[in-house]
Amino acid sequence: MKNLVSKFFKDESGATAIEYGLIAALIAVVIIVAVTALGDQLSTTFDNIEAGLADGNSAAPS
């Protein structure tokens, strides 16, 4: 029984899995913050492209 308890406390594989989970969560948070910060700017850029394409289509001869 003492040997089993000793093995249990020396086993670190669960700690490694938790560390990988925390790293993945941190990366996800960074991605979400970056997308949120750039979202408005990217939306404005696509709106400008859309307006430019619409102007080009209306000026083209039919």
Secondary structure as UniProt FT lines:
FT   HELIX           2..10
FT   HELIX           13..59
//
